[in-house]
């Protein structure tokens, strides 16, 4: 890689340029790709399309290069540089990503109302269904329902037709135009039954059923979930029980609790059953049946807890559900029970995530002392700091800026406890961003300087580039400029890279 696009002078005065400067000079193909994956999207966000394209083209890893070119092509379409967008899409080597790039360009043009351009792109594609979907969505939103229907008729795959109709219906629901939404949902049911892939058909029917609920048509929702259940019952694979659990919840939310219960009785997989019961518990709580909610949640936990390892189809799904149950106990005011269940989780990340959510819930409930006690139970240093930041976020949402800033100050002092430098850098970024959001510019600047010093200690250049690039977001969002001492940091990075 002999040609570089970032000059030394630019890198010494611009944080993103410094990240790119480091990234360009990484000899490892994987490391270079990792750095460019962090840098290129940010240049793209700044409107520097040509530079972003040059940097993307320099990536040796074909998949990373093509993925970045796809992003750039989409951006070019958005800013009406259509010729360059098509040129970039055509240069993509991976067939799947090339198709996706043309698809995205077509959908951008459709969303902008440039129908003829979108249709020109669709004509040149082997499978233009999602571009036609985008065209139909715009036509309907523009009041041309007949043209939208004609465009949908051109879609070959029924699943793409359903997706477009759901999009149109959702837009109408947002405008409280329920009758119009129902008309499209009824058409979506017909198209859903035309889907050949059985699992995809069931999923589409469930999506339509949920939108019928949003459109305040519970009877039609029940009919749709009944059709989905009938097909799901005939499945003989691992998808049967999750679909039946989804149908059970659909019936419940449609106001047919009896059908929900009878459908849940068909479920044999304990993770799926427990997941549905968690939904039942939440529904009971919203209806102010709080004792029933807690009892149902206990049943959900008991069923999941009774699942033997040999019965577990997906341990990751089971652990994620266990974390959700623990968090929900806290949401129902049963904090000790929630913490107890969180600690049962064999996945350390799920355990930390559950405890972090419980800390947040307790803070919302103004149980700050209990929140701190729970926070102290988190054994992962970075996780504990993120929980602190979560407490600060809650205080800010409650218009308690002073308390929020105090939590951030405390988190900043504790950051050195994180032994992994990259994790510590991520935490410092979160703290700096929140100081900046609350107008604490000097504190944000201090944290950024601290972070840049920390990043200089990291040996891996690709990590350095990515972490430096992440600071750019804080500066862009807040309008801050780096200080002169930070520019010296940049000069240090450049000198170190050149040696």
N, C-alpha and C positions, 0 to 999 in steps of 0.2 A: 504494500500500500504506500506508494511514493507520493501521491498528491493529497495534500491536506487542504481543508477549506477554512479552517479557523486560524487566524494569525496569532502570533505571540502577543502582539500589542492588544488585540481585542480580548484575548483570554485574561490579560492582567487587569482589566478594568470591568469585565462583565462576568457575572457568576455563571450564567448558562454557557457562555462561550468557554469559560474555564472547564466546565464539565465536559463540553464537546471536545475541547483541546486534549484533555486527558484521554477521553474515549477513543478519539481518532488514532492515537498512538499505541493503543493496546494491540499487541501482536497475536494474542489468542483469539481465534475466530469466535468462540463462545463469549469471551469477555468483551470483545468489541461489540458484538450484537447486543449484549445486556446493556452496555452503556448507551448505545444508540436508541434502544427501546425506551430509555428514560429521557434522552435528549430530544429526539426528533419530534415527538408529539408536542413538546413545549415550544419548539420553534414554529411548529404548525399553528399552535394557538396564538402565537404572536403575529401570524400572517406572513412569516418568512418562508413561503412555499418553495421557492427555488433552492434555498439553502437546505431545507428539510429534505428535498428530493435528492440533492447531491449526497448528503450524509447517508440517506437510506440506500442509495445505489452503491455506496462504498462497503456495505455490509456483505461479508462473504457467505454467511449462513443463508441459504436460499429462502427458507421459510420466513425467517425474521425480516429479510429484505422485502419479500413479497407482501407480508402483512403490513409493513410500514408504507409501502407504495399504495396499498389499498386505502389506508387512512388519508394519504395525501391526495389521491384521486378524488375521494369523497369531498375533501375540503375544497379542491379546485372546482368541483361541480357547484358547491355551495356559493362560491364567490364568482361564479359564471365564467370561469376560465375552462370552458367545456372542451376545447381542443386539447389542451394539456391534460385534462382529466382522462380523456379517452386514450391519449398517447401513453400515459402512465399505466392505465389498466391493461393496455395491449402488451406492455413490456413485462407484465407479471408472468412468471414461468409456471408456477403451480396452477394446474387447471381449475381446481376448486376455488382458490383465492381469486383467480382471474374472473371467473363467473361471478363471484361475490362482489368484486370491484365494479363490474358493469352493472350489476343489480343495484348496488348502492347509488351509483351515478344516476341511473334511471329513476330510482325512488326519490332522490333529491330533486331532480327536475320535476317529477310529478307533484311533489309537495309544494313546489314553488309555482305550480300552475302552468308550467311550460310543457303542455301535453304533447305537442308535436315532437319536441325533442325527446321526451320520455318514450314515445311510441317508436321513434327512429332507433333508439337503443334496444327496445324490446324486440323489434323485427330482426335484429342481428343476433339475438340470443337463442340458444337451443331451448332453454327453459325460462321464458320471460314472465312466468306466472306472478312473481312478487312485484315486478314492475307494473304489470297490469293491475294488481291489487292496489298499489299506490295511486295509480291513475284513477281508479274507481272511487277510492276514498276522497280524493280531491273533488272529483265531479259531483259526488253526492253532497259534500260540504258546500259546494258552490251552487247548490240548488238544481243541478241537472241530473235528476234521478234516473231518467230514461237512459242517458248516456252511461251512467254508472252501471246500470243493469246490463247494457250491451257489452260493456268492457268486461264485466264479471263472466259473461257467457264465453269470452275468449280464453278464459283460464282453464287449462287442461286438468290440473290436479285439484281435486275437491278440497283438500286440506288448505290450500292457498286461498280458495274461494271463501271457506269458512273464516279464515283469519281476517280477510278483508271485511266480511260482513260483521264480525265481532268488533272490529275497529270502528266501523261506521255506526254500529249500535251504541258503542261506548260513548262516542262523540255526541250522539243524540241524547243519551241519558244525562250527560254532563249539562246539557242545555234544558233538562227537564222535559224533553220532547219524547215522552215514554211511548206514545202510540206509534210514532215513526220508528223508534228503536225496536219495538215488538215486531213490526212488519219485517225488519231485516233479520231479526232473530229467528222468526219462523222460516225464512228462507235458509238460514244457516243450518237449521235442523235437517232440512231436506238434503242439503249438500253434505252434511256430516254423515248421513246414512250412505252416501255414495263413496265414502273413503274406503279403500280396499284393505288397508292395514288395520287389523282389528283393534289393537291397542290405541292407535292414533284416532280411530273412530270413537272409542269410549272417551278418550281425553277431550276430544272436540265437543262431544255431547255434554260432558260435565262443565266445560267452559261456557257453553251456551246456557245450561241450566243456571249457573251462577249469575249470568247477566240477566236472565229472566227475573231472578230475585231482585237485582238492582233496579230493574224496570217495573218493580211492584206487580209482577204477574206470577204469583206463587203457584197457581194452578198449572200454568204452563211449565214452570220449573219442575214441579212434581212429575209431570208427564215425561219431561226430558230425562230426568234422573232415573225414572222407571225404565226408560228405553236403554239407558246406559247400564243399569243394573242387570237387565235381562241378558245383555251381551256379555257382561263381565262374569256372570255366573257360569258361562260356558267355557271360560278360559281354563287351561290346565297348566299354567305356568306361574312364576313368582309375581306377576303383575295382578293376578286375580284379587288378592286380598287388599292391596292398597287402593285399587279402583272401587271395590265394594265399600271400603272405609270412607272414601271420598263421597260416594253416593249416599251413605248413611248421614254424613254431615250435611249434604245438600238437602236431603229430605227434612232434616231438623230445621235448617235455616229457612226452608220453604213453609214451615208451619205444620209439617206432618211428622210429629214426634214418633207416632206409632210405626210408620214406615221406616223411620230412622232406626228405631230399636230392632225391628225385624230384619233389616238389612245388616245391622251390626252382628246379629246372631249368626249370619252366614260366614263371618270372618273367622279364620282359624289361626292366622299368624298373629302372634302376641304383640309384636311391635306395631302392626297396623291397627290392631284392636285398641291398644293403649293410646295411640295417636288420635284415633277417633274420639275416644273418651275424654282426652284432653280438650278437644273441641267442644264436646258436650258440656264439660265443666265450665268452659268460658261462656258458653251460651247461657247456662243457668245463672251464672254470676251477673251477666248483663240484664237478666230478667228479674234480678233481685232475689233469686232463690239461692241465697248464699250458703245455707247449710247443705243443700243438694249439690251445690258446686264443689264444696270441699269434699263431700262424700264421694262424688264421682271422680274427683282428682285422686283421692286415695285409692279408688278402684283401679284407675289407670296405672298408678305407680305399682300397685300390688301385682297386676297382670304382667307388667314389664319386668318386675323383679323376679317373677316366677319363671321367666323364660330361661331355659337351660342353654348352655353354649351350643349344644348340638342342634337346638331349634332355631338359633339366630341366623338369619339369612344375610343380614348386613349389620355388622357390629358398629360401623360408623353411624348408621342411621339410629341404631339403638342408643348409642351414647349421646347423640345430639338430642334425642327425645327425652332422655333422662335429665339432661341439662334444662330443657324447656319445662319439664315437670317441676324441677327444683325451683326455677325462677317463678313459675306460676304460684307455687305455695307461698312465696314471699309476696307476690301480688295480691294474694287472698288474705294477707295479714298473718300468715303462719311462717314467720321468718326462721325460727329455730328448725322447723321441719324442713324448710327449703335448704338451709345450710347443711343440715345432716345428709340430705339426699345428694346435694352437690358433691360432698366429700366421698360419696360412694362411686362416683364416676371414674372408671378406669382410664379414661382419656384425659391427660393433664390439661390439654387446651380447652376441652369442653368444661372441665372442672373450674378452671380459671374464668372462663367466659360466664358460667353460671353465677359464680360468686361476684363477679364484676357487675352483672345485671342486678343481683340482689342488693349490692351496695347502692346502686343507682335508685332502685325502688325505695329503699329505706330513706335516702336523701330526699326524694320526692315527698315522702310521708313525714318529713321533718324529724326523722329519728337519726340525727347526726351521730349520736354516741354509739348507737347500735351499728350504724354504717361503718364507723371507724373500727369497731370490734371485728366486724365481718371482714373488712379490708385487711386487717392484720392477719387474718387466717389464710390469705393468699400467699402461697410460698414462692411463686414466680415473681422475681423482682420487677420485670417489665410490666407484667400483668397488674401488680399492685399499683404501680405508677399510673397506668392507664385507668385504673379504678378511681384514683385520686382525681384525675382529669375529668372523669365522668361526673364526680361530685361537683366539680367546678362548673361544668356545663349545666347541671341542674340548678345550681344557685343562680347562674346567669339567667336561665329561663324563668326563674322566680323573681327577677329584677332585684336580686341581692348581689349586686356587683362587688361590693366590698368583701363579702364572704367568698365569692368566686375567686377573686384575685388572691385572697389569703391562701386558698387551697392550691392555686397555681404556684405561689411562692414556695409553699411547703413541698410541692412536687419537684420544683426545680432544685431545691436543696437536697432532695433524696435521689436525684438522678444518678449521682456517682455510685450508688449501690448496685447499679446494673453492670455486671462484668462484661457482657457482650457489647462491643463498641457500636456495632450497627444497630442493635436494639436500643441502646442508649441514645444514639443519634435520632432515631425515629421518635422517641419520647420527647426529646428536646424540641424537635420540630413541632410536635403537637402543642407543647407548652407555649412556644414562641407564637404560633398561629393564634392561639387564644388570647395572649397578651395583646397582640396587634388588633384583633377584633374588638377588644374592649378599650382601645385607645391608649394602651400602655406601651407606647412606642419605644421608649428607652429600655424598658424591661425586655421587650421583644428583641431589640437590637443586641442587648447583652447576651441573651440566650443564643441568638444566631452566631455571634462571635465565639461563644463557648463551643457551639456545635462545629464550627469550621475548624477550630483548634483540634477538636476530637477527631474529625474526619481525616485530618492530616496524619493521625497516628495509625490509621487503617492501612494495611499493606496492600490489599487487593485493589488495583486501579479501577476495575469495573464497579466495585462497590463505592469507591470514592466518587466516581463520576455520577452514579445514580443518586447518591446521598446529597451531593452538591446540587444536582438538578432539582431535588425535592424542596430545597430551600427557596428556589426561584418562585414557587407557587405562593409562598408567604409574602414575598416582596411584591409580586404582581397584584395580589389581592388587597394588600394594604397600601400600596403606592409608596412604600419605603424604598430608600436607596441604601446600598451598602456603605459603611463608613470607610474612612481612610485606613483605619487599622485592618478592616476586612479586606481592603484591596491589597494590603501587604500579605495577607493570607493567600490571596489569589496568586500574587507573584511568587510566593513560596511553592504553591502547587505547580506552577509552570516550570520553575527552576528544577524542582524535583523530577518532573516528567521528562525534562530535557537531558537529565544526567544518565 
